[in-house]
Structure formats: structure tokens, C-alpha cells
Amino acid sequence: MLMHQLAIACRGRWHGAIPVDRPVRICTDSRQLQLGDVFLALRGEHFDGHAFIAQLAGRASAIIGEASGRAKAAATPYLEVADSLRAFGDIAHAHRLQHRARLIAISGSCGKTTVRSMLAHGLRRLGYRLCETQANHNNLIGVPQTLLQINDGDQFAVVECGISERGEMQRLATMVEADVVVLTSIAMAHGEGLGELTDIAREKYRLAEAMKAHGRLIVAPAVAALLPQDERLLPASRMVRSTRQGVVCQLCWQGERASLTLPLPAAHLAADMALSASVLMHETDASLHEVAEALQGWQPVSQRLQIHQGINGIRLLDDCYNANPASMQAALDTLAQMPGRRIAILGDMAELGPGAATLHAALDVRYVDVLLLIGEQMQALAARQPKARWFADVSAWREGYAQYWQADTDDVVLVKASRSMHFEDIVNELKQPSLKREAQPYAV
């Protein structure tokens, strides 16, 4: 984007000398500002970028901010906007429209990152250039950051859109103006801010309402029943069956069949792979066999059902990035398919609203041999499971878990909770080496 286009995109007003017209790089983090960047001052619950304007004025070529920061900019050109966060999105939207990359927007209660990484893996293997969401940058700040990374050489942009409050998806939907919308799932996640299941479905569907003309809506089969009738909805690839404990995923598309090997015996990963394959079938000229070959070799994203070798040779399933009832049950179902003694270390699922206790208690843990539960909300499950051992927090778990579980080579251990529980600390402890013999990798 060029400098002169900024004010047009966000309906701002320049103060001081209008800067020289040239391509710009926008930075929202004062710690990462490079000489000549345009600094955009965002305001949040725990930070305010306007506080750093004075010290950045000499390094930034221009500053975008609200009225409160104008006096701090000194002689630096200052683009005043009514709302910095909205301006960031407006600028990102304008940048997105300047490029020809087909934008695939992904949302859902769980599986967003998995499907995004599968699609990116498959597209690259098929020879396409693309831009994709990095890490968990899928909110009102992260999505604009992703859109601004799109360049002229990109053929696709694969963008996650995550929400926790009503109204956020409407803003994201307008911002990305997708060519293709993919909905992975609808489940009770962020119920505290989004409401009941029908409300969640309605919010997710807003992403499709703002699609470009002739856009494509591709959803998991179970999701279609929760959405309004939409002539743009296209069929997803069907997973015919899985074999050998779910490790081989067999796909079916218009009479053609192909198979690929998954890294885990996980039905939800097979479903995500089928959904990803359907997007690639609609968006590329590849055959199903070529798509299956392109998707082959995909590996889970960090902290999402990654397999590690842990203490005393255990196989550690690291799924600690986040949790809601659907993703928690999917992880437990995966654990149930793994050979060996099954250990589950589970923590609270946050932001579920008034039904949180019921949703925790309803988890199916019948195939778990050792059940270690952590957090206030997990008391509801502990009360219904005599085999469970409950701990108030990670510190209490650390001090007491050895009374109930001694790690052994035969163990497969699932670690999962919402991000606020900081279960990465548990994973890091269980990944430490020991003097016992190493575990063999999971064999299909």
C-alpha cells in the first residue's frame, strides 16, 4: 500500500506535512518498529500504543492514531483516526483488495489451525504461493496483520478468523471479504461471549454473508445442518472409512477414491483432512490422488496433538494450546485409540458460560486408565469419576501427582486444557529425559 492511500482507506485526516508517497510497512508494536515504518497506535485493555508516540516520532515516517496522541507526534506526520483498531482493519482490507490472491477464510469452534495448516501444506505441495496466518493471529489484531502480508506473488491467502464475542465476526468478515469460507465445526466454545449453539452458528455464518460475489462456502457435513440454506454451499469430500486404528484416511470425491496416512489414529484429524481435501478439489485443478499426495506428510501444529517422547519413555500427546468440549472429547477419543496405558492430564475449559460445570462433567473418559484433573471447573468431572484425582492448580499437581502415577514406557499421556491454565509447563516437565530406556515411536 502507498502512503497516500492510507487516509483514503481509513477515512483519516493528516496533520503536519503529508509524507512522501511510497510503499509503507505498518507496525503496531513499538519494540519491533524499524526506521521508516508507519506506527499505528492501538489501544487495548492492558496497553495503549499512544503512550509510545513521543519516543517513536523520530524513527517512524508517519504515525496513525486517535486524537489523544496527536500532540506527542511533534513534527512527524500524524494521521488522525476515530478508532485505531478499526482503522487497522480498514487499511488491511484495502490492501487485501489490491492483490489477486484468492482468500480462504477459516473459522469454527475447533480445528481452525489444523485445517489452515493442512491447506497451506497441500497448496505449497501443489506448487502454489501463499500467505497464511501465523501462530494464533486470528483476531481483530491478528487478521489485519495477516492481510498486510499478502504480496503480488501470492496466489492464495489462508486466513483464520477466531472470535470470542458477538459482533467480532461481522467486523472480521467485512475485513477479509473472502472468496472461500470454510467452517470446520460448531460447538459450545466461548459460550460466555457468544451464547448458545444456534447463536454461535449464526456468528460463524457472518463470515459467509460477507463473501465476494460467487464465493464458495465449504463446511463439514455436521455444520451444514446448523446453517441457513445457502446456494453457495458446496459438498465436502467424504471420508469413506478409516482402517488400522484410524491411521489411514480414505477419501471419496465424485466416484474417485484416494487414501493417505495420518500421524495419529484420530477421527477428527481424518475429518479435517477430508474437509481440506474438498477445498483443494474446488480451488485447484488437481485430481483427488494428487490432492491426497499433496496432503501426505502433514504434521500437527505445535501444541495441537503433537507427539513427544517424554520422561521414562512415555509417549506424550501435547494438545495444551486450548480446549473446549468438542476438542477435549476429540483428544480423549484419540487417546482411546492408542495402545498402552492411557493417562489423561486435563485442565479447565474456559469461557463456557453458565453451563460450564455440566459440560466438564459430560466428558467421556471411560477409556482412560489414570485420570488427573486440574482446576476449579474440573471438580465437576472429578465428582463423577471415582478413578479421578483432582488438584487445585498446576503447582498442586506437581507436588502430588506422583502418588497416583509413575511414568512408564508403556504409557501414552494426553495433556490438554484451555490456554489460561498454562499447561505448557506440564508438557515441558514431562518432556524431560530420564535414565530409563527410550520409548518406541507410535507404529502403524
C-alpha positions as CSV (number, residue, x, y, z in Angstrom):
1,M,0.0,0.0,0.0
2,L,1.2,3.5,-0.8
3,M,1.3,6.3,1.8
4,H,-1.3,8.4,0.1
5,Q,-3.8,5.5,0.2
6,L,-3.7,5.3,4.0
7,A,-6.0,8.3,4.7
8,I,-8.5,7.1,2.0
9,A,-8.6,3.6,3.4
10,C,-9.3,4.6,7.0
11,R,-11.0,7.9,6.4
12,G,-8.3,9.7,8.4
13,R,-7.0,13.3,8.4
14,W,-3.4,14.2,8.1
15,H,-1.8,16.7,10.5
16,G,1.5,18.3,9.7
17,A,3.4,17.8,6.4
18,I,2.0,15.0,4.3
19,P,4.7,12.3,4.0
20,V,6.4,11.4,0.7
21,D,4.3,8.9,-1.2
22,R,5.9,5.5,-1.2
23,P,5.2,1.9,-0.2
24,V,4.7,1.6,3.6
25,R,5.2,-1.0,6.2
26,I,2.8,-0.7,9.2
27,C,4.0,-1.6,12.6
28,T,1.8,-1.8,15.8
29,D,4.5,-3.0,18.2
30,S,6.8,-0.2,19.4
31,R,9.5,-2.8,20.2
32,Q,9.6,-4.0,16.5
33,L,9.5,-0.6,14.8
34,Q,12.1,-0.2,12.0
35,L,13.3,3.1,10.7
36,G,10.8,4.5,8.2
37,D,7.9,2.3,9.4
38,V,4.4,3.8,9.9
39,F,3.5,3.3,13.5
40,L,-0.2,2.5,14.2
41,A,-1.0,3.1,17.9
42,L,-3.5,0.5,19.1
43,R,-5.4,0.8,22.4
44,G,-6.3,-2.3,24.4
45,E,-7.3,-3.4,27.9
46,H,-3.8,-3.7,29.2
47,F,-1.8,-1.4,26.7
48,D,-2.0,1.8,24.8
49,G,0.3,2.4,21.9
50,H,-0.4,6.2,22.1
51,A,1.9,6.2,25.2
52,F,4.9,5.4,22.9
53,I,4.3,8.0,20.2
54,A,6.7,10.6,21.5
55,Q,9.7,8.2,21.7
56,L,8.9,6.8,18.2
57,A,8.3,10.0,16.4
58,G,11.9,10.4,15.2
59,R,12.0,6.8,13.8
60,A,8.6,6.5,12.2
61,S,7.9,8.0,8.9
62,A,4.3,8.7,10.0
63,I,2.0,7.8,12.9
64,I,-1.6,6.7,12.8
65,G,-3.5,7.3,16.0
66,E,-6.5,8.8,17.7
67,A,-6.8,12.4,18.8
68,S,-5.3,11.8,22.2
69,G,-1.8,11.1,20.7
70,R,-1.6,13.9,18.2
71,A,0.3,16.4,20.3
72,K,3.0,13.7,21.1
73,A,3.9,13.3,17.5
74,A,5.9,16.5,17.3
75,A,6.9,17.2,13.6
76,T,6.1,13.6,12.4
77,P,3.2,13.4,10.0
78,Y,0.2,12.2,12.0
79,L,-2.9,10.6,10.5
80,E,-5.7,11.1,13.0
81,V,-8.5,8.4,13.0
82,A,-11.6,8.0,15.1
83,D,-10.7,4.4,16.2
84,S,-7.2,3.0,15.7
85,L,-8.3,-0.7,15.7
86,R,-11.0,-0.1,13.1
87,A,-8.5,1.9,11.0
88,F,-6.1,-1.0,11.2
89,G,-8.8,-3.3,9.8
90,D,-9.8,-0.8,7.1
91,I,-6.2,-0.4,5.9
92,A,-5.7,-4.2,5.9
93,H,-9.0,-4.6,3.9
94,A,-7.9,-2.1,1.3
95,H,-4.5,-3.8,1.0
96,R,-6.2,-7.2,0.6
97,L,-8.3,-5.8,-2.3
98,Q,-5.2,-4.6,-4.2
99,H,-3.9,-8.2,-4.6
100,R,-5.2,-11.1,-6.7
101,A,-4.7,-13.8,-4.1
102,R,-7.8,-15.9,-3.5
103,L,-8.6,-15.5,0.1
104,I,-9.7,-18.7,2.0
105,A,-11.2,-17.7,5.4
106,I,-11.4,-20.4,8.0
107,S,-13.5,-20.4,11.2
108,G,-15.1,-22.9,13.5
109,S,-15.3,-23.8,17.2
110,C,-12.2,-26.0,16.9
111,G,-10.0,-27.2,14.1
112,K,-9.3,-23.8,12.5
113,T,-5.5,-24.0,12.9
114,T,-5.4,-27.7,11.9
115,V,-7.3,-27.1,8.7
116,R,-5.4,-23.9,7.9
117,S,-2.1,-25.8,8.3
118,M,-3.4,-28.7,6.2
119,L,-4.5,-26.4,3.4
120,A,-1.2,-24.4,3.4
121,H,0.8,-27.7,3.3
122,G,-1.3,-29.0,0.5
123,L,-1.2,-25.8,-1.6
124,R,2.5,-25.5,-1.3
125,R,3.0,-29.1,-2.3
126,L,0.8,-28.5,-5.3
127,G,3.1,-25.6,-6.3
128,Y,1.1,-22.5,-5.2
129,R,2.5,-19.5,-3.5
130,L,0.5,-18.2,-0.5
131,C,0.3,-16.2,2.6
132,E,-1.1,-17.7,5.8
133,T,-2.0,-16.9,9.4
134,Q,1.0,-17.2,11.7
135,A,0.7,-18.7,15.2
136,N,-2.6,-17.7,16.7
137,H,-3.0,-14.3,15.0
138,N,-6.7,-14.8,14.2
139,N,-8.5,-11.9,16.0
140,L,-9.2,-8.2,15.3
141,I,-5.4,-7.5,15.5
142,G,-4.0,-10.7,14.1
143,V,-6.2,-10.9,10.9
144,P,-5.1,-7.4,9.7
145,Q,-1.5,-8.4,10.4
146,T,-2.0,-11.4,8.1
147,L,-3.8,-9.4,5.4
148,L,-1.0,-6.9,5.2
149,Q,1.5,-9.7,4.5
150,I,-0.2,-10.5,1.2
151,N,2.0,-9.6,-1.8
152,D,1.8,-9.6,-5.6
153,G,3.3,-13.1,-5.9
154,D,0.7,-14.8,-3.7
155,Q,-2.0,-16.9,-5.4
156,F,-3.8,-17.8,-2.1
157,A,-4.2,-16.3,1.3
158,V,-5.3,-18.7,4.0
159,V,-6.6,-16.8,6.9
160,E,-8.0,-17.9,10.3
161,C,-10.8,-15.9,11.9
162,G,-11.4,-16.5,15.6
163,I,-13.9,-14.8,17.8
164,S,-15.0,-14.8,21.4
165,E,-17.6,-12.1,21.5
166,R,-20.7,-11.2,19.4
167,G,-20.0,-8.6,16.8
168,E,-16.4,-9.6,16.2
169,M,-17.1,-11.9,13.2
170,Q,-19.1,-9.2,11.4
171,R,-16.0,-7.0,11.6
172,L,-13.6,-9.8,10.5
173,A,-16.0,-10.8,7.7
174,T,-16.1,-7.3,6.2
175,M,-12.3,-7.1,6.6
176,V,-11.3,-10.3,4.8
177,E,-14.2,-10.3,2.2
178,A,-13.4,-13.9,1.5
179,D,-13.5,-15.8,-1.8
180,V,-13.9,-19.0,0.0
181,V,-15.3,-19.6,3.5
182,V,-14.5,-22.8,5.4
183,L,-16.3,-23.7,8.6
184,T,-14.7,-26.6,10.5
185,S,-17.2,-27.1,13.4
186,I,-19.9,-25.5,15.5
187,A,-19.7,-26.4,19.2
188,M,-20.0,-24.9,22.7
189,A,-16.9,-22.8,22.7
190,H,-16.7,-19.2,24.1
191,G,-20.4,-19.7,25.1
192,E,-19.8,-17.0,27.7
193,G,-19.4,-14.4,25.0
194,L,-21.3,-16.0,22.1
195,G,-24.3,-17.6,23.7
196,E,-26.0,-20.9,22.8
197,L,-25.2,-23.2,19.9
198,T,-27.6,-21.5,17.5
199,D,-26.1,-18.2,18.4
200,I,-22.6,-19.5,17.7
201,A,-23.6,-20.9,14.3
202,R,-25.2,-17.5,13.4
203,E,-22.0,-15.6,14.3
204,K,-19.8,-18.0,12.3
205,Y,-22.1,-17.8,9.3
206,R,-21.5,-14.0,9.1
207,L,-18.2,-14.8,7.5
208,A,-20.1,-16.3,4.6
209,E,-22.6,-13.4,4.4
210,A,-19.8,-11.0,3.6
211,M,-18.1,-13.2,0.9
212,K,-17.3,-11.8,-2.5
213,A,-19.8,-12.4,-5.3
214,H,-19.7,-16.0,-6.5
215,G,-17.9,-17.1,-3.3
216,R,-17.7,-20.7,-2.1
217,L,-18.9,-22.0,1.2
218,I,-17.4,-25.3,2.2
219,V,-18.3,-26.8,5.6
220,A,-18.0,-30.1,7.5
221,P,-21.2,-32.2,6.9
222,A,-22.3,-31.8,10.6
223,V,-22.1,-28.0,10.2
224,A,-24.4,-27.7,7.2
225,A,-27.5,-28.6,9.3
226,L,-26.9,-25.7,11.6
227,L,-26.7,-23.0,8.9
228,P,-29.3,-21.2,6.8
229,Q,-30.0,-22.6,3.3
230,D,-27.3,-21.2,1.1
231,E,-26.9,-22.0,-2.7
232,R,-23.2,-21.3,-2.4
233,L,-22.7,-24.2,-0.1
234,L,-20.6,-26.9,-1.8
235,P,-20.2,-30.5,-0.9
236,A,-17.2,-31.6,1.1
237,S,-15.1,-34.6,0.4
238,R,-16.4,-37.7,2.1
239,M,-14.2,-39.8,4.5
240,V,-15.4,-43.3,3.5
241,R,-13.8,-45.2,6.3
242,S,-10.6,-45.4,8.3
243,T,-8.6,-48.5,8.9
244,R,-5.8,-49.8,11.1
245,Q,-7.0,-48.0,14.2
246,G,-7.9,-44.9,12.2
247,V,-4.4,-44.2,10.8
248,V,-5.3,-44.5,7.1
249,C,-7.8,-41.9,5.9
250,Q,-9.7,-42.9,2.8
251,L,-11.3,-40.1,0.7
252,C,-14.1,-40.2,-1.8
253,W,-14.9,-37.5,-4.4
254,Q,-17.3,-37.9,-7.3
255,G,-16.6,-41.6,-7.5
256,E,-12.8,-41.2,-7.2
257,R,-11.1,-42.6,-4.1
258,A,-7.7,-42.0,-2.6
259,S,-6.0,-42.6,0.8
260,L,-3.4,-41.0,2.9
261,T,-1.7,-41.8,6.2
262,L,-2.4,-39.7,9.3
263,P,0.1,-39.1,12.1
264,L,-2.4,-40.2,14.7
265,P,-5.4,-42.5,15.0
266,A,-7.7,-39.5,15.3
267,A,-11.1,-39.4,13.7
268,H,-11.3,-35.6,14.0
269,L,-8.0,-35.3,12.1
270,A,-9.4,-37.5,9.3
271,A,-12.5,-35.3,9.2
272,D,-10.3,-32.2,9.0
273,M,-8.3,-33.8,6.2
274,A,-11.4,-34.6,4.3
275,L,-12.6,-31.0,4.6
276,S,-9.2,-29.7,3.5
277,A,-9.2,-32.1,0.5
278,S,-12.5,-30.8,-0.6
279,V,-11.3,-27.2,-0.6
280,L,-8.3,-28.2,-2.7
281,M,-10.5,-30.0,-5.1
282,H,-12.7,-27.0,-5.6
283,E,-9.9,-24.5,-5.7
284,T,-7.3,-26.2,-7.8
285,D,-7.2,-28.4,-11.0
286,A,-5.6,-31.3,-9.1
287,S,-7.1,-34.8,-9.1
288,L,-8.1,-36.4,-5.8
289,H,-5.0,-38.6,-6.0
290,E,-2.8,-35.5,-6.5
291,V,-4.5,-33.8,-3.6
292,A,-4.0,-36.8,-1.3
293,E,-0.4,-36.9,-2.3
294,A,0.0,-33.2,-1.6
295,L,-1.6,-33.5,1.9
296,Q,0.5,-36.6,2.8
297,G,3.2,-35.8,5.2
298,W,1.3,-33.1,7.1
299,Q,2.1,-32.9,10.8
300,P,0.1,-31.3,13.6
301,V,0.9,-27.7,14.6
302,S,2.7,-27.0,17.8
303,Q,0.7,-27.9,21.0
304,R,-2.1,-29.5,19.0
305,L,-1.8,-33.3,19.4
306,Q,1.9,-33.3,18.8
307,I,3.7,-36.5,19.9
308,H,6.8,-36.1,22.0
309,Q,9.0,-38.6,23.8
310,G,8.8,-37.9,27.5
311,I,10.2,-39.0,30.8
312,N,10.8,-42.7,31.3
313,G,10.0,-43.3,27.6
314,I,6.3,-42.2,27.7
315,R,4.6,-41.1,24.5
316,L,3.3,-37.6,25.2
317,L,0.3,-36.1,23.4
318,D,0.8,-32.3,23.6
319,D,-2.6,-30.7,23.0
320,C,-2.3,-28.0,25.5
321,Y,-2.8,-24.9,23.3
322,N,-6.5,-24.6,24.1
323,A,-9.7,-26.5,24.8
324,N,-13.4,-26.6,24.5
325,P,-15.8,-29.6,25.0
326,A,-15.6,-30.6,21.3
327,S,-11.8,-30.5,21.0
328,M,-11.4,-32.1,24.5
329,Q,-13.6,-35.0,23.6
330,A,-11.8,-35.4,20.3
331,A,-8.5,-35.6,22.0
332,L,-9.8,-38.2,24.5
333,D,-11.2,-40.2,21.6
334,T,-7.8,-40.2,20.0
335,L,-6.2,-41.3,23.3
336,A,-8.7,-44.2,23.5
337,Q,-7.3,-45.5,20.1
338,M,-3.7,-45.5,21.3
339,P,-2.1,-48.7,22.6
340,G,-0.7,-48.9,26.1
341,R,-1.7,-47.5,29.5
342,R,-3.7,-44.3,28.8
343,I,-3.1,-41.3,31.1
344,A,-5.1,-38.1,30.8
345,I,-4.0,-34.8,32.5
346,L,-6.9,-32.4,31.9
347,G,-7.5,-28.9,33.0
348,D,-10.3,-26.4,33.0
349,M,-12.0,-25.3,29.7
350,A,-12.5,-21.6,30.0
351,E,-15.3,-19.2,28.8
352,L,-18.1,-21.8,28.6
353,G,-20.7,-19.7,30.4
354,P,-23.4,-20.9,32.8
355,G,-23.3,-24.5,31.6
356,A,-19.6,-24.9,32.3
357,A,-20.0,-27.5,35.1
358,T,-22.3,-29.7,33.0
359,L,-20.0,-29.5,30.0
360,H,-17.0,-30.6,32.1
361,A,-18.9,-33.4,33.8
362,A,-20.1,-34.8,30.5
363,L,-16.7,-35.6,29.1
364,D,-16.4,-39.3,28.2
365,V,-13.3,-40.7,30.0
366,R,-14.2,-44.3,30.2
367,Y,-11.1,-45.5,28.3
368,V,-8.7,-43.5,30.5
369,D,-6.7,-45.6,32.9
370,V,-5.2,-42.8,35.0
371,L,-7.2,-39.5,35.2
372,L,-5.5,-36.5,36.7
373,L,-7.7,-33.3,36.8
374,I,-6.6,-29.8,37.5
375,G,-8.6,-26.6,38.1
376,E,-11.8,-25.4,39.7
377,Q,-14.1,-26.4,36.8
378,M,-12.6,-29.9,36.6
379,Q,-14.1,-30.6,40.0
380,A,-17.4,-31.3,38.2
381,L,-15.8,-34.2,36.3
382,A,-13.8,-35.4,39.3
383,A,-17.1,-35.7,41.3
384,R,-18.5,-38.2,38.8
385,Q,-15.3,-40.2,38.3
386,P,-14.1,-42.3,41.3
387,K,-10.8,-43.1,39.5
388,A,-10.0,-39.3,39.1
389,R,-7.5,-37.4,41.2
390,W,-8.2,-33.7,41.4
391,F,-5.7,-30.8,42.0
392,A,-6.4,-27.2,42.5
393,D,-3.7,-25.9,40.2
394,V,-0.5,-26.9,38.4
395,S,1.6,-26.4,41.5
396,A,-0.6,-28.7,43.5
397,W,-0.4,-31.3,40.6
398,R,3.3,-31.0,40.6
399,E,3.5,-31.7,44.3
400,G,1.1,-34.6,44.4
401,Y,0.7,-36.5,41.1
402,A,3.5,-38.9,41.9
403,Q,1.2,-40.6,44.5
404,Y,-1.1,-41.7,41.8
405,W,1.0,-42.1,38.7
406,Q,4.6,-43.3,38.0
407,A,5.6,-42.7,34.4
408,D,6.4,-45.9,32.5
409,T,7.5,-46.8,28.9
410,D,4.1,-48.3,28.2
411,D,2.2,-45.0,28.9
412,V,0.6,-42.7,26.5
413,V,-0.1,-39.3,28.1
414,L,-2.6,-36.7,26.9
415,V,-2.1,-33.1,28.3
416,K,-4.9,-30.7,27.4
417,A,-6.6,-27.6,28.9
418,S,-7.6,-24.0,27.9
419,R,-4.7,-21.6,27.3
420,S,-5.2,-19.8,30.6
421,M,-4.2,-23.0,32.5
422,H,-0.6,-22.7,31.2
423,F,-0.3,-26.5,30.7
424,E,2.8,-26.0,28.6
425,D,4.6,-26.0,31.9
426,I,3.4,-29.6,32.4
427,V,4.4,-30.6,28.9
428,N,7.9,-29.2,29.4
429,E,8.3,-31.1,32.6
430,L,7.1,-34.4,31.1
431,K,9.4,-33.9,28.1
432,Q,12.5,-34.0,30.3
433,P,14.8,-37.0,29.6
434,S,15.3,-39.8,32.2
435,L,17.7,-42.7,32.7
436,K,15.1,-45.3,31.6
437,R,15.1,-46.8,28.1
438,E,13.6,-44.7,25.3
439,A,10.0,-45.4,24.0
440,Q,9.5,-46.7,20.5
441,P,7.6,-44.3,18.2
442,Y,4.0,-45.0,17.5
443,A,3.8,-47.7,14.8
444,V,1.0,-48.1,12.3
